[in-house]
Amino acid sequence: MKRKRKHSDLEKALGHRFKDTDIVTRALTHSSTRGAGSRSDNERLEFLGDRVLGLAMARALIEAYPEDAEGELARRFNQLVKREACAAVARDIGLGDHLILSDSEAHSGGRAKDTILADAMEALLGAIFIDGGYDKASAVVVQLWAPSLAALPKSSVDPKSALQEWAQGRGLPLPRYVETQRSGPDHAPRFISEVRITGCKPAQGTGASKRAAEQAAATAMLVREGVLTEAGNDN
């Protein structure tokens, strides 16, 4: 009688049969097991898998949304690779049942924790990358994340969020907003706000509220930097 592979159900869900069975075991091993034996944990594989996921997802988004500008792609990317999204994929494939945890972590509900599930999901991607190469790991990402990718709405552009993402993507400090002027009567005020990012020329915006003025200032800077072609429209 042929012996069933230890993690065959998980391999089937992943669409990858591991040549190296030790590496899948390591990918499933949580750091809480340290001291319980000689088995190494999955933190190094998680570090690698995080990068594999990021590259594969970036490429998938470029291909799925060829008309989207960088700001919109960044918003979609962040939704798909955040901890909760990775944990949701892990639950879809029943990853929690395969985790190797310390007794105390298992008894405290570790198999259902977002952090542990997300880290193990990324560790598995790192393991697939080592075991089968980037193309295989990327294909697994596309397969597992396909429902989430298809369900992404066409979000309306939030200029302040878009500007923050743009700044972070370039290693710049976060935007600061300064109210430079307020005029008009109390029932119909007009605000002028200035957005400032160290290393960039400031931009101004006007609105009937402080928030509206800040959004207008963010839009002005995004347009000037070529992220938006005009107010509210991605380049």
N, C-alpha and C positions, 0 to 999 in steps of 0.2 A: 504494500500500500504506500503510495507516494505521500510523503510528509508535507503538510501545508506550510508555506512560508509564514514566518511569524507575523509580518505586517502586510500580507498579501492584499487584504481589503483596502488598506491605505494606499498601496501601490496602484491598485486598480483605480481608485478615486483620483490619484495624481496623474495617471496615465504614464507612469514611468516604473519600470522594474529595475531595481538597483543591482548593479554588478557587485558592488561592495556593500554587504549587509551591515557591516560594522558602522558605516558612516550614517545610515538611516537611524540606527540605534543611538548614535551620538547626537543626531539632530533632535531626537525626541527626549533627551535627558536634560532635565531642569537642574539649575545650579543648587537647588535645595538638597541634592543627593551628595554633595561634596562631603567627604569624610565618611560616607557610608560604604565606600569601596574604591576601587581603582578606576572606575568608569569616568571618563571625562564628560563635561557637560556641553551644552549647545551654544554657548555664548559666542565663540569665535565663528561658528557657522552662521549664526544670526547676523553678525556684523557683515559677513560676506553676502548673505542672502538679501539684506536690506539694499545693498548696491545693485544686485541683480534685479530685484523687483523694480527699483527706481528706473534703471535703464530700459528694461522691458516695457514698463508702463509708459514711459515717455515716448518710446517709439510707437506703441499701440495708439496713443492719443494723437500723435502727429498724423498717423495713417487714417484714423477714424474721423478726425475733425480737421480736414485740410484747409479750411477757411478761417479757423480760429486764430486769433492773435495770441501772443505769449501770455498775456494776463489771464485770458480765459482758459488756456491750456493749464496754466499753473493752478488755477482754482479747481479744475477737474482732477488734476494730478493729486493735489492735497487730499481731496475727498477719497480717492481710491487707495492711497498708500497709508493713510492714518491708521492708528492702532485698532480702532473699532472696525474698520473695513477688513483688515487682515484677520482679526478675530472672527468676523462673520464668515469669511471664506474657510477658516479652520473648522468652524462648527459645521459648515456645509459638508465637509468631507469626513466628519467624525474624528477629527484629530485628537480631541480630548481623551478618548478611550485608549489611545496609544501612548500617551505621555508617561514618562518615567519620572516619578516624583518621590520625594521623601514621604514617609508615612504622615508626618505632621502636615505637610503641604497638601497631600491628597485628602486628608480628613477635614481640612479647612476650606475645601471647595476649589482647590487649585486647578482642577480640570475644566472649570468653567470661567476662570478669570481671564479677562481680555488681555492683560499684559502677558501672561504665560502662553496663551494660545497664539497671540500675534508674534511673539518672539520665536515660538516653535515653528510657525508657518514660514517665517523668513529663514529660519535655520534649515528647513527642508529644501527651500529654494537654493540655498547655498550648497547643500549636499547634492542636489540634482546637478548643479553647475559643475561641481567637481567630478561627479560620477558620469555625467553624460554630455557635458559641454554647455556653452551658452545657448545655442540654438534650441536645445531640448528644454533648458530651464525657461527660456523665453516663451516657448510653446505652451508650457505648463501654466505660466502666468496668464497668457491670453485665454487659455481654456477655462481656468478657474475664475478669472475676473470678468469673463464675458458678460454674465448677467448684470453685474454692477456697472460695467462700462455702457451697456445698452440702456440702462435705466437712468443714466445721468440726464438731468434736465438742462435745457439751454438757459442757464442762469442769467439774470439781468446784471449788467455791469455795475458794481458798487465801486465808484472811483477811489474812495479812501482805501478799501481793501486791496484793489488792484495796484494802487501806488505803493502800499506797504509791501506787497509781494514783489513788485518790481524792484524796490529798494533792497529787500532782503536777498533777492536773486543776484544782486551785484555786490553784495557785501557792504552796502551802505547803511548808515544809521537809520533808525525809524523816522518817518516824517513827524515834524512838529507843526502844530497849527497855532497861529497867533491872531487874535482879533485886533485888527489895526484901526477899525473905524466903525461907529454905529451912529446912524442918523435916522431922521423921521420921527413921527409921533409914536406913542406907545402901542397904538392899535395897528400901526403899519410900519414897523421898523425896517431898516435896511442895514445889513451887516457886510463888512468887507473883512475877509480873512486871508492870511498869507500862509502858505505851506513852505516849510524850510527843511531841506535835507542837506547836511554837511557835504560839500563838494558839488552841489548843484545850485543853479540860480533859482531864487525863490519864485513862486507864482502866486497870483492873487485870484480871488473869486468873490462874487457878490451874491447875496441871497436874502430872503425874507426872514431867515432864522440863522442862528449861528451854525447849525449843522449844514444847512443848505449852502451857506457861504464856503464852508470847509470842503464840501463835495465839489463845488464849482472850482475851488482852488486846485484840488487834486486832479480834476478833469483837465484844467489848463496845463498843469505840468505833464500829464500823460500825453496830451496832444502835442505839446512842444517836444517831448522826447520820442515821439513817433509810435507810442504804444496804442494810442487812439488816433483815428483820422479826424474825428470831430466828436462833439459831445455825445457820449453814450454809444459810439460805434467803434468796434474793434478794428484795428488796422489789419 
